[in-house]
Amino acid sequence: MKRLSPFILVHKITGLTFLLLFTSSIVLAQTKEPVNVEKQLKVAIEKHHLHFPILTSKIYLNRFNQSIWFNHTLNDPLLKNASDLINTAPEYGLSLLDYHCEQLSTRSMNLMLQNNITDGLKPMLDILMTDALLTFIAHLHYGKANEQYPIAGVDQDLFKGLKVDSVLNTALNSVDFKATILNVQPQFKGYKELQQYTKLVARPYNGACNKITDDNYGLLALNLERWKWLNPVTDPYLIINIPSFNLTYYHQNETEDFKVIIGKSTTKTPVLSSKIRFFTTAPNWTVPKSIIKKELIPKALKNGSYLSNNHLAIYDQNGNYISPTTNNLLAVKSNLSDYSVVQSPGAKNALGQIKFSFDNSFSVYLHDTPNRNLFDKTDRALSHGCIRVQNPERLVELFLENDQNTSELPEVLSAMEKYDRKRVYLKYPFPIMVVYLTAEVKNGLLNTYKD
């Protein structure tokens, strides 16, 4: 067996030792202990007032409390994408003040992106970024001040709605992080147009950790917020905007506008969402109790022919006709709940030729009017709360087209003209939303309305 000289033996041992040490250093570098947020979660919840303490904790629990934003390679764009997205919050009518912008400042983010912060800071910044993204997702979808979906409710694990933590988890594993999150925004055409307009106005405020005091921007942000309060619907649908005195029919990228008359300041039209389930030609009008007391009875006491001239009749609870004598009128006024006043169909009927009915707790509906000249007015806040629509014949046509039932259109139009009673139930109930928007984009131009 060949023996090695002492010099050669020492040289080989030294080389082997160096190789082992070098290999060990690589292994240590690769297996450096990952960032863990467990110790900082409670501090973050108490000190930094997380908007989503439950869901933030849940996300980290499912990841064994490992970092979301630091446990990846430096060339991974995830952290930069998250930072860039949060900084564009003003483009969506949102404020950076709601997303821990002081801790996640531009300087802090640059240091984070360069991996130039101490390991001790990483867990807290990681947690704040996660909470900021969850909040951003919720604000994009539900709005910031949605009474129906308050943030504290959305944070509950049993919440019946969009799961903001699921959206974030999906985005983290998506090839397009930004698009996945932005996809939770309302899909209404009106929202998209207003958001694109706001994007141009908001660019100077992107990344700014301060309150935006620009009134013009504030108007845009307010109306984007109101769009977010609407529940999603499928095409086609109707939106009635109270301040603009307008009804818009939406179907894919097509729109059609109708003038409407809405409630006076003393009898306001309510904001609501429902579905038109049927319409009735030559409808009766059951007069609301408030109108009976404030208007009909006083007029009838002054003019004994007022009720008959306007085709109005009084009935008791059993459906018996009540003669409009002075004593009977005073009895009705004193006991409104025991009586009803009904206007029969005809040219003077307040509902006109047709009424479109939809479920709501305000007893309002959409209908025609015998006074179509009122649509020529600019300010059309003239009703007792119900909504009068111009050209109701066209609405009938659109509803029947959606039902694939246009063969019935001639019969309906004939019934309207002759004041014959006909009720048509829609096979596909038609979504209708009554909203209050003081700014909207039409044909690329911003329109603002008196509040």
Secondary structure, DSSP 4 states (H G I P E B T S, - for coil): -PPPPHHHHHHHHHHHHHHHHHHHHHHHHHTPPPPB-HHHHHHHHHHS--S-HHHHHHHHHHTTTB-SSSSS-TT--HHHHHHHHHHTGGGGT--GGGTTTTTT-HHHHHHHHTT-S-TTTHHHHHHHHHHHHHHHHHHHHH-SS-SSS-HHHHTSTT-SS--HHHHHHHHHTSS-HHHHHHTTS---HHHHHHHHHHHHHHGGGTT--S----HHHHHHHHHHHHHHTSPP-PSSEEEEETTTTEEEEEETTEEEEEEEEEE-TTSPPPPEEEEEEEEEES--EE--HHHIIIIIHHHHHH-TTHHHHTTEEEEETTS-EE---HHHHHHHHH-GGGEEEEEPSSTT-TTTTEEEEE--TT---EE--S-GGGGG-S--EEESSSEEES-HHHHHHHHHHHTT-GGGHHHHHHHHHHT--EEEEEEEEEEEEEE--SEEEETTEEEE---
